């Protein structure tokens, strides 16, 4: 798998050089770096994950041997650099460890508890919550699934939607 540097044809190289020293590492750098939108393209040695804006021959941010893994990476990349929405309390309480979320004003609000301290669950929950908020990321995630998984997931979803009151969401609308 090879790596190459892309060129920018819109901005002068002197300007980009100056800008790279001035603005790298600002508060929005990481979020902007991974915002995408991302695409997955077949390459000679595997599947490249690259920004749609870089076109077919752009510099990939990753190259993976399996298409499904490349799609999963493209789905979660936009979640990087964002504030982790779910957090655990620093110490255990009577029931376990409090689970908190960041509200719209940036304050932590208790939303439940876990029996044991598992910070990696909060990271996973934050990424999954991102998938729910990003139609493009959700589409990549679903595209990575096999036909069989999608068929069974559709059947499970339909049963679950009908289980509540005998009507699916589509019938209620």
Short mmCIF file of the C-alpha atoms (twelve columns), coordinates in Angstrom:
data_MODEL
# 
_entry.id   MODEL 
# 
loop_
_atom_site.group_PDB 
_atom_site.id 
_atom_site.type_symbol 
_atom_site.label_atom_id 
_atom_site.label_alt_id 
_atom_site.label_comp_id 
_atom_site.label_asym_id 
_atom_site.label_seq_id 
_atom_site.Cartn_x 
_atom_site.Cartn_y 
_atom_site.Cartn_z 
_atom_site.pdbx_PDB_model_num 
ATOM 1   C CA . UNK A 1   0.000   0.000   0.000  1 
ATOM 2   C CA . UNK A 2   1.469   3.293   -1.089 1 
ATOM 3   C CA . UNK A 3   1.210   6.802   0.300  1 
ATOM 4   C CA . UNK A 4   1.455   10.068  -1.628 1 
ATOM 5   C CA . UNK A 5   0.887   13.751  -0.875 1 
ATOM 6   C CA . UNK A 6   -1.981  15.549  -2.601 1 
ATOM 7   C CA . UNK A 7   -1.573  19.017  -4.054 1 
ATOM 8   C CA . UNK A 8   -3.946  21.950  -3.721 1 
ATOM 9   C CA . UNK A 9   -4.698  23.744  -6.992 1 
ATOM 10  C CA . UNK A 10  -6.816  26.561  -5.542 1 
ATOM 11  C CA . UNK A 11  -4.548  28.163  -2.934 1 
ATOM 12  C CA . UNK A 12  -0.988  29.334  -3.462 1 
ATOM 13  C CA . UNK A 13  1.583   27.080  -1.774 1 
ATOM 14  C CA . UNK A 14  3.133   30.056  0.107  1 
ATOM 15  C CA . UNK A 15  -0.274  30.933  1.557  1 
ATOM 16  C CA . UNK A 16  -0.904  27.324  2.616  1 
ATOM 17  C CA . UNK A 17  2.537   27.142  4.231  1 
ATOM 18  C CA . UNK A 18  1.888   30.355  6.160  1 
ATOM 19  C CA . UNK A 19  -1.587  29.182  7.187  1 
ATOM 20  C CA . UNK A 20  -0.328  25.783  8.373  1 
ATOM 21  C CA . UNK A 21  1.953   27.495  10.929 1 
ATOM 22  C CA . UNK A 22  -0.731  29.907  12.039 1 
ATOM 23  C CA . UNK A 23  -3.838  27.776  12.505 1 
ATOM 24  C CA . UNK A 24  -2.796  24.171  13.136 1 
ATOM 25  C CA . UNK A 25  -4.077  22.856  16.435 1 
ATOM 26  C CA . UNK A 26  -6.910  25.321  17.021 1 
ATOM 27  C CA . UNK A 27  -10.053 24.187  18.849 1 
ATOM 28  C CA . UNK A 28  -11.789 23.049  15.632 1 
ATOM 29  C CA . UNK A 29  -8.749  21.530  13.910 1 
ATOM 30  C CA . UNK A 30  -9.387  17.869  14.713 1 
ATOM 31  C CA . UNK A 31  -13.122 18.079  14.050 1 
ATOM 32  C CA . UNK A 32  -12.518 19.827  10.718 1 
ATOM 33  C CA . UNK A 33  -9.751  17.384  9.816  1 
ATOM 34  C CA . UNK A 34  -12.098 14.397  10.108 1 
ATOM 35  C CA . UNK A 35  -15.463 15.936  9.151  1 
ATOM 36  C CA . UNK A 36  -15.375 14.524  5.626  1 
ATOM 37  C CA . UNK A 37  -17.454 13.694  3.719  1 
ATOM 38  C CA . UNK A 38  -15.543 10.468  3.152  1 
ATOM 39  C CA . UNK A 39  -15.609 7.951   0.346  1 
ATOM 40  C CA . UNK A 40  -14.194 4.469   -0.144 1 
ATOM 41  C CA . UNK A 41  -12.507 3.643   -3.450 1 
ATOM 42  C CA . UNK A 42  -11.001 0.428   -4.783 1 
ATOM 43  C CA . UNK A 43  -7.253  0.721   -5.249 1 
ATOM 44  C CA . UNK A 44  -4.657  -1.742  -6.486 1 
ATOM 45  C CA . UNK A 45  -3.737  -2.905  -2.974 1 
ATOM 46  C CA . UNK A 46  -7.104  -2.595  -1.238 1 
ATOM 47  C CA . UNK A 47  -9.691  0.032   -0.427 1 
ATOM 48  C CA . UNK A 48  -8.777  3.661   0.123  1 
ATOM 49  C CA . UNK A 49  -10.625 5.935   2.554  1 
ATOM 50  C CA . UNK A 50  -10.357 9.503   1.296  1 
ATOM 51  C CA . UNK A 51  -12.159 12.804  1.341  1 
ATOM 52  C CA . UNK A 52  -14.707 13.181  -1.435 1 
ATOM 53  C CA . UNK A 53  -13.203 16.609  -2.155 1 
ATOM 54  C CA . UNK A 54  -9.883  14.994  -3.124 1 
ATOM 55  C CA . UNK A 55  -11.392 13.001  -5.992 1 
ATOM 56  C CA . UNK A 56  -10.498 9.554   -7.296 1 
ATOM 57  C CA . UNK A 57  -6.727  10.067  -7.191 1 
ATOM 58  C CA . UNK A 58  -6.577  11.942  -3.882 1 
ATOM 59  C CA . UNK A 59  -4.380  11.029  -0.975 1 
ATOM 60  C CA . UNK A 60  -6.111  8.434   1.193  1 
ATOM 61  C CA . UNK A 61  -6.218  8.794   4.964  1 
ATOM 62  C CA . UNK A 62  -6.244  5.011   5.163  1 
ATOM 63  C CA . UNK A 63  -5.979  2.013   2.904  1 
ATOM 64  C CA . UNK A 64  -7.388  -1.284  4.086  1 
ATOM 65  C CA . UNK A 65  -7.578  -4.743  2.569  1 
ATOM 66  C CA . UNK A 66  -11.303 -5.239  3.319  1 
ATOM 67  C CA . UNK A 67  -14.017 -2.979  1.906  1 
ATOM 68  C CA . UNK A 68  -16.252 -3.454  4.955  1 
ATOM 69  C CA . UNK A 69  -13.524 -2.260  7.321  1 
ATOM 70  C CA . UNK A 70  -12.851 0.757   5.100  1 
ATOM 71  C CA . UNK A 71  -16.573 1.635   5.148  1 
ATOM 72  C CA . UNK A 72  -16.693 1.340   8.949  1 
ATOM 73  C CA . UNK A 73  -13.671 3.627   9.249  1 
ATOM 74  C CA . UNK A 74  -15.264 6.148   6.876  1 
ATOM 75  C CA . UNK A 75  -18.450 6.025   8.968  1 
ATOM 76  C CA . UNK A 76  -16.731 6.809   12.280 1 
ATOM 77  C CA . UNK A 77  -14.032 9.267   11.136 1 
ATOM 78  C CA . UNK A 78  -16.400 12.268  11.414 1 
ATOM 79  C CA . UNK A 79  -16.959 11.445  15.094 1 
ATOM 80  C CA . UNK A 80  -13.276 12.126  15.883 1 
ATOM 81  C CA . UNK A 81  -12.384 15.465  17.375 1 
ATOM 82  C CA . UNK A 82  -15.835 16.000  18.784 1 
ATOM 83  C CA . UNK A 83  -16.477 16.281  22.472 1 
ATOM 84  C CA . UNK A 84  -17.276 12.893  23.937 1 
ATOM 85  C CA . UNK A 85  -20.954 13.200  24.788 1 
ATOM 86  C CA . UNK A 86  -21.103 10.472  27.449 1 
ATOM 87  C CA . UNK A 87  -18.873 10.288  30.517 1 
ATOM 88  C CA . UNK A 88  -18.521 8.347   33.733 1 
ATOM 89  C CA . UNK A 89  -18.339 9.901   37.183 1 
ATOM 90  C CA . UNK A 90  -14.892 9.911   38.765 1 
ATOM 91  C CA . UNK A 91  -15.922 7.586   41.619 1 
ATOM 92  C CA . UNK A 92  -18.495 4.932   42.288 1 
ATOM 93  C CA . UNK A 93  -21.748 5.613   44.095 1 
ATOM 94  C CA . UNK A 94  -24.236 3.313   45.837 1 
ATOM 95  C CA . UNK A 95  -25.455 1.636   42.605 1 
ATOM 96  C CA . UNK A 96  -22.216 1.860   40.644 1 
ATOM 97  C CA . UNK A 97  -20.747 4.586   38.455 1 
ATOM 98  C CA . UNK A 98  -22.943 7.464   37.308 1 
ATOM 99  C CA . UNK A 99  -23.292 7.920   33.555 1 
ATOM 100 C CA . UNK A 100 -23.444 11.562  32.526 1 
ATOM 101 C CA . UNK A 101 -24.080 13.395  29.290 1 
ATOM 102 C CA . UNK A 102 -23.155 16.870  28.178 1 
ATOM 103 C CA . UNK A 103 -26.327 18.952  27.821 1 
ATOM 104 C CA . UNK A 104 -26.859 21.793  25.340 1 
ATOM 105 C CA . UNK A 105 -25.217 24.279  27.720 1 
ATOM 106 C CA . UNK A 106 -22.088 22.153  28.210 1 
ATOM 107 C CA . UNK A 107 -23.063 20.971  31.700 1 
ATOM 108 C CA . UNK A 108 -22.902 17.341  32.782 1 
ATOM 109 C CA . UNK A 109 -26.249 15.760  33.569 1 
ATOM 110 C CA . UNK A 110 -26.704 12.330  35.174 1 
ATOM 111 C CA . UNK A 111 -28.663 9.985   32.900 1 
ATOM 112 C CA . UNK A 112 -28.103 6.646   34.639 1 
ATOM 113 C CA . UNK A 113 -25.450 4.369   36.062 1 
ATOM 114 C CA . UNK A 114 -23.275 1.338   35.294 1 
ATOM 115 C CA . UNK A 115 -22.394 -1.361  37.770 1 
ATOM 116 C CA . UNK A 116 -18.670 -1.185  36.881 1 
ATOM 117 C CA . UNK A 117 -16.224 1.446   35.599 1 
ATOM 118 C CA . UNK A 118 -15.856 0.942   31.804 1 
ATOM 119 C CA . UNK A 119 -14.670 4.177   30.106 1 
ATOM 120 C CA . UNK A 120 -14.447 2.393   26.741 1 
ATOM 121 C CA . UNK A 121 -18.244 1.989   26.837 1 
ATOM 122 C CA . UNK A 122 -18.618 5.758   26.943 1 
ATOM 123 C CA . UNK A 123 -16.385 6.108   23.870 1 
ATOM 124 C CA . UNK A 124 -18.383 3.451   22.015 1 
ATOM 125 C CA . UNK A 125 -21.685 5.018   23.061 1 
ATOM 126 C CA . UNK A 126 -20.486 8.428   21.841 1 
ATOM 127 C CA . UNK A 127 -19.544 6.976   18.430 1 
ATOM 128 C CA . UNK A 128 -22.882 5.173   18.118 1 
ATOM 129 C CA . UNK A 129 -24.713 8.347   19.068 1 
ATOM 130 C CA . UNK A 130 -22.767 10.100  16.289 1 
ATOM 131 C CA . UNK A 131 -24.013 7.476   13.805 1 
ATOM 132 C CA . UNK A 132 -27.586 8.319   14.807 1 
ATOM 133 C CA . UNK A 133 -26.961 12.009  14.073 1 
ATOM 134 C CA . UNK A 134 -25.186 11.592  10.739 1 
ATOM 135 C CA . UNK A 135 -27.181 10.193  7.807  1 
ATOM 136 C CA . UNK A 136 -23.998 9.887   5.710  1 
ATOM 137 C CA . UNK A 137 -22.176 7.947   8.443  1 
ATOM 138 C CA . UNK A 138 -25.203 5.721   9.066  1 
ATOM 139 C CA . UNK A 139 -25.384 4.966   5.325  1 
ATOM 140 C CA . UNK A 140 -21.699 3.941   5.272  1 
ATOM 141 C CA . UNK A 141 -22.233 1.785   8.337  1 
ATOM 142 C CA . UNK A 142 -25.211 0.023   6.736  1 
ATOM 143 C CA . UNK A 143 -23.354 -0.356  3.439  1 
ATOM 144 C CA . UNK A 144 -20.636 -2.273  5.310  1 
ATOM 145 C CA . UNK A 145 -23.175 -4.874  6.450  1 
ATOM 146 C CA . UNK A 146 -23.788 -8.007  4.434  1 
ATOM 147 C CA . UNK A 147 -27.055 -8.747  2.666  1 
ATOM 148 C CA . UNK A 148 -27.952 -11.346 5.306  1 
ATOM 149 C CA . UNK A 149 -27.341 -8.960  8.187  1 
ATOM 150 C CA . UNK A 150 -29.480 -6.258  6.556  1 
ATOM 151 C CA . UNK A 151 -32.347 -8.699  5.845  1 
ATOM 152 C CA . UNK A 152 -32.351 -10.025 9.415  1 
ATOM 153 C CA . UNK A 153 -31.955 -6.532  10.895 1 
ATOM 154 C CA . UNK A 154 -34.940 -5.378  8.821  1 
ATOM 155 C CA . UNK A 155 -37.039 -8.272  10.114 1 
ATOM 156 C CA . UNK A 156 -36.020 -7.581  13.717 1 
ATOM 157 C CA . UNK A 157 -36.717 -3.868  13.314 1 
ATOM 158 C CA . UNK A 158 -40.150 -4.513  11.820 1 
ATOM 159 C CA . UNK A 159 -41.072 -6.865  14.722 1 
ATOM 160 C CA . UNK A 160 -39.836 -4.342  17.280 1 
ATOM 161 C CA . UNK A 161 -41.768 -1.492  15.704 1 
ATOM 162 C CA . UNK A 162 -44.933 -3.598  15.703 1 
ATOM 163 C CA . UNK A 163 -44.420 -4.877  19.274 1 
ATOM 164 C CA . UNK A 164 -45.328 -1.631  21.045 1 
ATOM 165 C CA . UNK A 165 -48.942 -1.077  20.068 1 
ATOM 166 C CA . UNK A 166 -49.481 -3.151  16.959 1 
ATOM 167 C CA . UNK A 167 -48.524 -0.300  14.608 1 
ATOM 168 C CA . UNK A 168 -45.197 0.524   13.024 1 
ATOM 169 C CA . UNK A 169 -43.915 4.073   12.954 1 
ATOM 170 C CA . UNK A 170 -44.764 4.246   9.267  1 
ATOM 171 C CA . UNK A 171 -48.408 3.387   9.948  1 
ATOM 172 C CA . UNK A 172 -48.640 5.990   12.694 1 
ATOM 173 C CA . UNK A 173 -47.512 8.861   10.460 1 
# 
